[in-house]
Amino acid sequence: MPVLLCACLLWTAGCSVKKTLTTLPDDRTEGVFQKAVIHGFDADRDVAEAIPSAATLCENAAFEELLQIGFFPMIVKASSLASVREPATVIVKVRLTYRDAISHSRTKAKTGTQNIVAEVRLIDAANGKAFHSEFVPARGVRSSSLPGNPAELGKMIARHICQVVQNQ
């Protein structure tokens, strides 16, 4: 009798697990990318001198926002600058710079973060090729809260990443 009861319980548990795994309500887990690898954000010399913690603040905010959004089933920070060759993985590389550095016009003042832009590069880890490169400006970010601006830009970067990957 106990053997029959155990067998029935195991059969029931096996059926319920199988049913749970095959009927996931979240369609995003069937997307192209299942993992995001965030490389350490970089800042050009001018940004690093004006706001030494800008890259770190921006990176941490982007990472936290990606976790909160929940678009990727797995998000990790890269432990080295070496490329990761994994299927269904997107590599995120970001470089902070001033908008006027892009247009090669050095007449604008480089103070605050209102002119900071982030060059966001997304790379398919399976083949090592970049499929997206775009400058994301710190628009709508008030310059009165200087320490918060890189963090707000980081959140915007995270939303941008999700939008681009979703449209792939």
VEXMAR-824166 format. One line per field, with one value per residue: z, y, x of N, C-alpha, C in turn; residue in one letter. Coordinates in Angstrom, 1 decimal. Layout:
BEGIN
n_z [Z,...] $
n_y [Y,...] $
n_x [X,...] $
ca_z [Z,...] $
ca_y [Y,...] $
ca_x [X,...] $
c_z [Z,...] $
c_y [Y,...] $
c_x [X,...] $
lumba [A,...] $
# end
This chain:
BEGIN
n_z [0.0,0.9,-1.1,-3.4,-2.9,-2.8,-5.5,-6.8,-5.9,-6.9,-9.6,-10.0,-9.1,-11.1,-13.4,-12.8,-12.7,-15.3,-16.7,-15.7,-16.7,-19.4,-19.9,-19.6,-18.8,-19.7,-22.6,-23.4,-22.6,-24.8,-26.6,-28.7,-27.3,-24.2,-22.2,-20.7,-20.9,-19.1,-19.8,-18.1,-17.8,-19.6,-19.5,-21.3,-21.2,-20.5,-19.4,-17.2,-15.8,-15.0,-13.7,-11.7,-10.9,-12.7,-14.7,-13.2,-11.6,-13.6,-14.8,-12.7,-12.2,-14.7,-14.7,-12.4,-13.2,-15.5,-14.1,-12.7,-14.7,-15.9,-18.3,-19.5,-18.8,-17.5,-16.2,-16.1,-14.8,-16.6,-15.9,-17.1,-19.8,-22.0,-24.8,-24.7,-25.8,-26.4,-27.2,-27.7,-26.2,-25.3,-25.5,-23.7,-24.2,-23.1,-23.5,-22.1,-23.1,-24.0,-25.7,-27.4,-28.1,-29.8,-32.1,-32.7,-31.9,-29.9,-28.4,-26.6,-23.1,-20.8,-18.5,-15.8,-16.5,-18.6,-21.2,-21.6,-23.4,-24.1,-25.7,-26.9,-27.5,-28.8,-28.9,-30.5,-28.9,-29.8,-32.4,-32.3,-33.5,-33.7,-33.5,-33.1,-32.6,-31.0,-30.0,-26.9,-25.6,-22.6,-22.1,-20.8,-18.2,-15.3,-14.6,-12.1,-10.1,-9.9,-9.0,-9.5,-12.2,-13.9,-13.0,-13.8,-16.5,-16.9,-16.3,-18.5,-20.5,-20.0,-20.5,-23.2,-24.3,-23.8,-25.5,-28.0,-28.2,-28.0,-30.5,-32.2] $
n_y [-1.2,1.4,1.7,1.9,4.3,6.1,5.9,6.9,9.6,10.5,10.3,12.1,14.5,14.7,15.1,17.6,19.2,19.0,20.2,22.8,23.7,23.7,25.6,28.3,31.7,33.9,35.2,36.4,34.8,33.2,34.7,36.0,36.6,35.4,36.1,38.7,40.3,42.6,44.7,46.6,50.0,52.7,55.8,58.8,60.8,63.5,63.4,61.7,63.3,65.5,64.3,61.9,59.5,58.9,56.8,54.5,55.0,55.1,52.6,50.9,51.7,51.1,48.3,47.6,48.6,47.0,44.5,45.1,45.5,43.0,41.8,40.2,36.8,36.2,38.2,39.4,40.8,41.4,39.8,40.1,41.8,40.2,38.7,37.0,33.9,32.8,31.3,33.0,35.2,38.6,41.1,44.0,47.1,50.2,53.6,56.6,60.0,63.5,65.3,67.3,66.4,64.5,65.8,67.2,69.8,72.1,74.3,74.4,74.5,72.2,71.2,69.7,67.3,67.5,67.5,65.0,62.0,58.6,56.1,53.3,50.0,47.0,43.6,40.5,37.7,35.2,35.3,37.4,39.8,43.3,44.4,46.6,50.1,53.0,56.5,57.5,60.1,62.1,63.1,65.0,64.8,66.5,69.1,70.0,68.1,66.8,64.4,62.5,62.4,60.7,58.2,58.3,58.4,55.9,54.3,55.0,54.0,51.2,50.8,51.5,49.4,47.2,47.8,47.8,45.1,43.8,44.4,43.0] $
n_x [0.8,1.9,3.8,2.4,1.0,3.2,4.1,1.9,1.9,4.4,3.9,1.8,3.1,5.1,3.5,2.4,4.6,5.6,3.4,3.5,6.0,5.5,3.6,4.3,3.4,4.8,5.8,8.2,10.3,10.8,12.1,14.8,17.1,18.3,20.0,21.8,24.9,26.6,29.1,31.7,30.8,32.2,33.9,34.7,37.7,37.0,34.5,35.0,36.8,35.1,32.9,33.7,32.5,30.6,30.4,30.3,28.0,26.0,26.2,25.5,22.9,21.7,21.9,20.4,17.9,17.4,17.2,14.9,13.0,12.8,13.1,15.1,15.8,18.3,20.8,24.0,27.1,30.0,33.0,35.4,37.0,37.0,35.4,32.3,31.3,28.4,25.3,22.2,22.7,23.2,25.6,26.4,27.8,28.9,29.7,30.4,30.1,30.6,28.1,29.0,31.5,31.0,30.1,32.3,32.6,34.0,33.1,31.1,30.2,31.5,30.0,28.2,25.7,23.9,24.8,25.8,26.0,25.3,27.0,25.7,26.3,25.3,25.9,25.8,26.4,26.8,27.9,29.6,29.2,28.3,25.0,23.6,24.1,24.1,23.6,22.5,20.9,21.0,18.4,15.7,16.6,17.2,19.5,20.0,20.3,23.0,24.5,22.5,22.0,23.7,22.7,20.0,20.4,21.4,19.1,17.6,19.1,18.9,16.1,16.2,17.8,16.2,14.0,15.2,16.2,13.8,12.6,14.1] $
ca_z [0.0,0.9,-2.4,-4.4,-2.6,-3.3,-6.9,-7.3,-5.6,-7.8,-10.9,-9.9,-9.1,-12.4,-14.3,-12.5,-13.1,-16.8,-17.1,-15.3,-17.6,-20.8,-20.0,-19.0,-19.4,-20.2,-23.9,-23.6,-22.5,-26.0,-27.4,-29.3,-26.2,-22.9,-21.2,-21.0,-20.2,-19.0,-19.6,-17.3,-18.6,-19.8,-19.8,-21.9,-20.2,-20.1,-18.5,-16.0,-15.0,-14.5,-12.8,-11.6,-10.6,-13.7,-15.4,-12.2,-11.3,-14.8,-15.0,-11.6,-12.4,-15.8,-14.2,-11.5,-14.0,-16.2,-13.2,-12.3,-15.9,-16.0,-19.8,-19.7,-17.7,-16.8,-16.4,-15.4,-15.1,-17.2,-15.0,-17.8,-21.1,-23.1,-25.4,-24.3,-27.0,-26.0,-27.9,-27.0,-25.2,-25.8,-24.8,-23.7,-24.0,-23.1,-23.3,-21.9,-23.7,-24.1,-27.0,-28.3,-28.5,-31.0,-33.2,-32.8,-31.6,-28.5,-27.9,-25.5,-21.8,-20.4,-17.0,-15.5,-17.3,-19.6,-22.5,-21.7,-24.2,-24.0,-26.9,-26.5,-28.5,-28.5,-29.6,-30.4,-28.4,-30.6,-33.6,-32.0,-34.3,-33.2,-34.3,-32.7,-32.1,-31.0,-29.0,-26.1,-24.8,-21.2,-22.3,-19.7,-16.9,-14.8,-14.3,-10.7,-9.3,-10.6,-8.8,-9.9,-13.6,-14.5,-12.7,-14.6,-17.9,-16.8,-16.4,-19.9,-21.3,-19.8,-21.3,-24.6,-24.5,-23.9,-26.7,-29.2,-28.3,-28.3,-31.9,-33.1] $
ca_y [0.0,2.6,1.8,2.4,5.7,6.9,5.9,7.9,10.9,10.8,10.5,13.4,15.6,14.7,15.7,19.0,19.9,19.1,21.1,24.1,24.1,23.9,26.6,29.6,32.8,35.0,35.0,37.0,33.8,32.6,35.6,35.7,36.7,34.9,36.5,40.0,40.4,44.0,45.1,47.8,51.2,53.5,57.3,59.4,61.6,64.7,63.0,61.1,64.4,66.3,63.4,60.7,58.3,58.8,55.5,53.5,55.3,54.8,51.1,50.3,52.1,50.3,46.9,47.6,48.8,45.7,43.5,45.5,45.3,41.6,41.4,39.1,35.8,36.2,39.4,39.3,41.8,40.7,39.8,40.5,42.5,39.3,38.4,35.8,33.3,32.0,31.5,33.7,36.2,39.9,41.8,45.4,47.9,51.6,54.6,58.0,61.1,64.7,65.5,68.2,65.7,63.7,66.7,67.9,71.3,72.2,75.6,74.3,74.3,70.8,71.2,69.0,66.1,67.8,67.2,63.6,60.9,57.2,55.3,52.0,49.0,45.7,42.6,39.2,36.9,33.9,35.5,38.5,41.0,44.3,44.5,47.9,51.1,54.3,57.4,57.7,61.3,62.3,64.0,65.0,64.7,67.8,69.3,70.4,67.0,66.3,63.0,61.6,62.3,59.5,57.1,58.4,58.0,54.4,53.8,55.2,53.0,49.9,50.8,51.5,48.0,46.3,48.2,47.4,43.7,43.3,44.6,42.1] $
ca_x [0.0,2.7,4.5,1.4,0.8,4.4,4.1,0.8,2.3,5.4,3.3,1.1,4.1,5.7,2.6,2.2,5.9,5.6,2.4,4.0,7.1,5.1,2.6,4.7,2.7,5.7,6.3,9.5,11.4,11.0,12.8,16.1,18.2,17.9,20.9,22.5,26.2,26.9,30.5,31.8,30.6,33.4,33.6,35.9,38.5,36.3,33.4,35.6,37.3,34.0,32.1,34.5,31.7,29.5,30.3,29.8,26.6,25.2,26.2,24.7,21.5,21.2,21.8,19.2,16.7,17.2,16.6,13.5,12.1,12.7,13.0,16.0,15.8,19.5,21.6,25.3,28.1,31.2,34.1,36.6,36.7,37.0,34.1,31.6,30.7,27.3,24.1,21.1,23.3,23.6,26.7,26.2,29.0,28.5,30.8,29.8,30.9,29.9,27.5,29.8,32.7,30.6,30.0,33.6,32.5,34.5,32.8,30.1,30.7,31.3,29.7,27.0,25.4,22.9,25.3,26.3,25.4,25.9,27.1,25.3,26.6,24.7,26.6,25.3,27.6,27.0,28.7,30.5,28.9,27.4,23.7,23.0,25.0,23.3,23.9,21.4,21.2,20.4,17.3,14.7,17.3,17.5,20.9,20.1,20.7,24.1,24.8,21.4,21.9,24.2,21.8,18.8,20.8,21.5,17.8,17.2,19.9,18.3,14.9,16.6,18.3,15.0,13.3,16.0,16.2,12.4,12.3,14.9] $
c_z [0.0,-0.5,-3.5,-4.2,-3.1,-4.8,-7.5,-7.0,-6.6,-9.2,-11.0,-9.9,-10.4,-13.4,-14.1,-12.9,-14.6,-17.3,-16.8,-16.3,-19.0,-21.0,-19.3,-19.6,-20.0,-21.5,-24.2,-23.4,-23.7,-27.0,-27.9,-28.2,-24.9,-21.8,-21.7,-20.2,-20.3,-18.8,-18.8,-18.2,-18.5,-20.0,-20.4,-20.9,-19.7,-19.1,-17.1,-15.1,-14.3,-13.5,-12.7,-11.5,-11.6,-14.3,-14.4,-11.8,-12.4,-15.0,-13.9,-11.8,-13.6,-15.4,-13.3,-12.3,-14.9,-15.4,-12.9,-13.5,-16.1,-17.4,-20.0,-18.5,-16.9,-17.2,-15.5,-15.8,-15.6,-16.2,-15.7,-19.1,-22.3,-23.5,-24.8,-25.5,-26.5,-26.8,-27.0,-26.0,-26.0,-24.9,-24.9,-23.3,-24.1,-22.8,-23.2,-22.4,-23.7,-25.5,-27.9,-28.8,-29.7,-32.2,-33.5,-32.6,-30.1,-27.9,-26.8,-24.2,-21.4,-18.9,-16.8,-16.4,-18.4,-21.0,-22.6,-22.6,-23.9,-25.3,-26.5,-27.7,-28.0,-29.4,-29.4,-30.0,-29.2,-31.8,-33.4,-32.8,-33.6,-34.1,-34.0,-32.1,-32.2,-29.9,-28.3,-25.3,-23.5,-21.3,-21.1,-18.3,-16.4,-14.3,-12.8,-9.8,-9.9,-10.3,-9.3,-11.4,-14.3,-14.2,-13.5,-16.1,-17.9,-16.9,-17.9,-20.8,-21.2,-20.6,-22.8,-25.1,-24.7,-25.1,-27.9,-29.3,-28.6,-29.8,-32.8,-33.6] $
c_y [1.3,2.8,2.4,3.9,6.6,7.0,6.9,9.3,11.4,11.1,11.8,14.6,15.7,15.4,17.2,19.8,20.1,20.2,22.6,24.6,24.3,25.0,27.9,30.7,33.9,34.6,35.5,35.9,33.0,33.5,35.2,35.7,36.3,35.5,37.8,40.0,41.9,44.2,46.4,49.0,52.0,54.9,57.9,60.3,62.8,64.4,62.5,62.2,65.2,65.5,62.1,59.4,58.1,57.4,54.4,53.7,54.8,53.3,50.5,50.5,51.3,48.9,46.7,47.7,47.6,44.6,43.8,45.2,43.9,41.1,40.2,38.1,35.8,37.5,39.3,40.5,41.0,40.9,40.2,41.2,41.5,39.0,37.0,35.2,32.3,32.3,32.2,34.7,37.5,40.5,43.3,46.2,49.4,52.5,56.0,59.0,62.3,64.8,66.3,67.5,64.8,64.6,67.5,69.4,71.4,73.6,75.5,74.0,72.8,70.8,70.4,67.8,66.3,67.5,65.8,62.8,59.6,56.5,53.8,51.0,47.6,44.7,41.2,38.3,35.7,34.1,36.7,39.7,42.0,44.4,45.9,48.8,52.4,55.2,57.7,59.0,61.3,63.3,63.9,64.8,66.1,67.9,69.7,69.3,66.2,64.8,62.0,61.4,61.1,58.2,57.2,58.0,56.5,53.8,53.9,54.2,51.6,49.8,50.8,50.1,47.1,46.5,47.6,45.8,43.1,43.4,43.8,41.0] $
c_x [0.9,3.4,3.6,1.1,2.0,4.4,3.0,1.3,3.4,4.9,2.6,2.1,4.8,4.8,2.5,3.4,5.9,4.6,2.9,5.1,6.6,4.1,3.0,4.0,3.5,6.3,7.7,10.6,11.6,11.7,14.1,17.1,17.6,18.8,21.5,23.8,26.6,28.4,30.6,31.7,31.9,33.0,34.9,36.5,37.7,35.2,34.0,36.2,36.2,33.2,32.8,33.7,30.6,29.4,29.8,28.4,25.6,25.1,25.4,23.2,20.9,21.0,20.6,17.9,16.4,16.7,15.2,12.5,11.8,12.6,13.9,15.9,17.1,20.3,22.9,26.2,29.3,32.3,35.4,36.1,36.6,35.5,33.6,31.0,29.6,26.1,23.1,21.5,23.6,24.6,26.4,27.4,28.5,29.7,30.1,30.7,30.0,29.3,28.4,31.1,32.3,30.6,31.3,33.6,32.9,34.1,31.8,30.8,30.5,31.1,28.3,26.9,24.4,23.5,25.9,25.4,26.1,25.9,26.8,25.5,26.1,25.4,26.0,26.5,27.8,27.9,29.7,30.3,28.0,26.1,23.1,24.1,24.3,23.7,22.6,21.6,20.5,19.3,16.3,15.3,17.7,18.9,21.1,20.5,21.8,24.4,23.7,21.4,22.5,23.3,20.6,19.2,20.9,20.2,17.3,17.9,19.3,17.0,15.2,17.0,17.1,14.2,13.9,15.9,14.8,12.0,13.2,14.1] $
lumba [M,P,V,L,L,C,A,C,L,L,W,T,A,G,C,S,V,K,K,T,L,T,T,L,P,D,D,R,T,E,G,V,F,Q,K,A,V,I,H,G,F,D,A,D,R,D,V,A,E,A,I,P,S,A,A,T,L,C,E,N,A,A,F,E,E,L,L,Q,I,G,F,F,P,M,I,V,K,A,S,S,L,A,S,V,R,E,P,A,T,V,I,V,K,V,R,L,T,Y,R,D,A,I,S,H,S,R,T,K,A,K,T,G,T,Q,N,I,V,A,E,V,R,L,I,D,A,A,N,G,K,A,F,H,S,E,F,V,P,A,R,G,V,R,S,S,S,L,P,G,N,P,A,E,L,G,K,M,I,A,R,H,I,C,Q,V,V,Q,N,Q] $
# end
